[in-house]
Amino acid sequence: MLDAVPAWPAVGSIAGGAGALGLALAIRERRGRPGVDWFLGVFAAQATWCLSYGVGLLVTDPALRAALETTMWLGIVWTGIAFLGFALEYTGRSDVVRSRPFAAIVGFGLLSTALVATNPLHGAFWTGFGFDPVFGVETVSYAFGPWAYLVVAVETVLVASAVFLLVDTLLSYGPLYRRESAAVALSSLPPGLALVAWALELGPVPQLQLAPIMFVPHVLLDAYAFDRAEMFDRNPTTSRAAERTAIDDLADPIVALALDRRVVRLNPAAEPVLGVDAETARDRPLADFLDLPVRVGDAETESESDGADPAGGSREMVEVDSAAGTGRRTYAVSTSRLTDPNGTHVGYTVVLSDITERERRRQQLEVLNRILRHNLRNDAGVVHGYGEILRDRLDDDELVRMADAIERRAGALAALGEKAGTVERLVSDVDASTVAVDEVVASAVADARERDPDATVDLVAEDLADGEWTTRIREDALRAIVENTVENALDHHDGEGSERGDGGAWVRASLRRESEREADADDARSAGDASDGPRSVLTVEDDGPGIPDHEVEAVESGRETALEHGSGLGLWVVEWGAAAIGAEVDYADREPRGTRVTVSIPVVEEA
């Protein structure tokens, strides 16, 4: 059956070489992309290997046959080197190609080239060269020299290393590069196994080398990777570069630790924090450079009181004298478990976020609030007291009016100091708790009635079953919203209302539940998209003069300017309180006069 194709070993070998040249022509236009130039080198070496052997099988001249055998060995020497270079660059490890170890591999190739070219002088590759025809072709037999065995061994190791890199890519990035990596990895197996079998003289016809013929399936698999799998249109270099960039280009210092807490890697931002370069820090304990106030340990052995969370991470703060000359910096330290794609715990990741400016602003806010709450309150109390005394002792109506204004302004300043204290609490970290929204609203309305008995403050609440008003949010933030919404309506009433016959202050608070499917465009929907779950909707209406547009615009824009300056902290307290519980606030005019404030409060289930 083998005789059906005359000189079939030569035909198969030449076909393998021609296929390699064809693929080289097909990908030449993609030169410059990761791995393409090296793969062109692979095809050049393969074509040299296959064509030299195939043509040699048809040559009977001893000198020419020996020359073609030499050229064939050059193809063997450089195929493995070029294939490893391709695998390194294709999988995003081009830095290794420029390293000293790879330069040593290239040096081995150059030395092998010199030895095979001068083989008649020393016999390092073969001795006893002679014709040994089989299957109608001019095969040859010779004794392998030590360097020939070494070349085959190195070739096998290099190809195996390249296959390992491709398989690692297949496992690491899942289906993204699966077809390309699998096809190229498998394509190297047929010729590689055939080469080892020939070197070890395995098989019934040991003088016939089948590796060049095995390049035919190799070429077919490579053609699939290039065409159907679009190998060079997308490659793992992108993913690996993204991973490296995600760490190296981040402004936050990041340190990767092994299980024994030794440094495996740190990004450039971490070098000034640790006061050491990445190369020096590698494989040394983190404690040599940074004394973290938390343990970096296993979730199974640490409790939350130890600074660890249930997921195996921890959060703390640390102060470090920066080596970059920027003074003492404060970092929030986040420690988490590092796992491989199979979920195996392999180390830890420590992220240090610079919160120096945030901590300074927090301290400044605390100082400012202490001044407002203590000094302003005390001084305003003194002024308020003297205003009362003056008002009671003066007989002149104009002076009494002025003393009364002093008293009222002093009271307003004292209230401002109290609001500053509320702001400080709102911006602090407070845990959520189980809250009955209707009870908080009723309590705030009762306090408003007690504070201003002459005002009319009504409360209308939808009748729900016990527990249906319950949500899990910050109670202090919800109370601040209700208190300030009602208080603003009362404090800014001008006595010319339309709801009472005497024009006095009138406020109505209503509370209802809005389900996920309801849509009230005039009320809560205008405040924001509440379709993500049920909400409790608080509406506070008054018949006062209305809130000036510039004050609402200042709050909604998130800043105050010289032209948009709110007259107090009330609206800001409402805004920040809403942000603390994820509520939405909407301000609208009420007919015939007044303001309608709608607060959409999320219903959060128990944790």
Protein Blocks (a to p, Z undefined) as FASTA:
>chain_A
ZZmpghklmmmmmmmmmmmmmmmmmmmmmgoiahklmmmmmmmmmmmmmmmmmmmmmpcb
fklmmmmmmmmmmmmmmmmmmmmmmmmmmnopammmmpmklmmmmmmmmmmmmmmmmmmm
nommbghiacddeehiacddddddfklmmmmmmmmmmmmmmmmmmmmmmmmnommlmmmm
mmmmmmmmmmmmmmmmmmnopajblmbcfklmmmmmmmmmmmmmmmmnommlpcfklmmm
mmmmmmmmpmbdcddddfkopafbdcfklmmmnopafklmgopafklmoccfbdcddfkl
pcfknopafkopacdddddddfklnojadddddddddddfkopafbdcdddddfklmmmm
mmmmmmmmmmmmmmmmmmmmmmmmmmmmmmmmpmblklmmmmmmmmmmmmmmmmmmmmmm
mmmmmmpccddddddfklmmmmmmmmmmmmmmmbccddddddddehilgccddfklmmmm
mmmmmmmmmmmpghiafkbmnlpacdddddddddfkbccfklmmmnoccklbccdddddd
dfbebjafklmmmmmnopacfklccfbfklmmmmmmmmmnopacddddddfbdcdddddd
dddddZZ
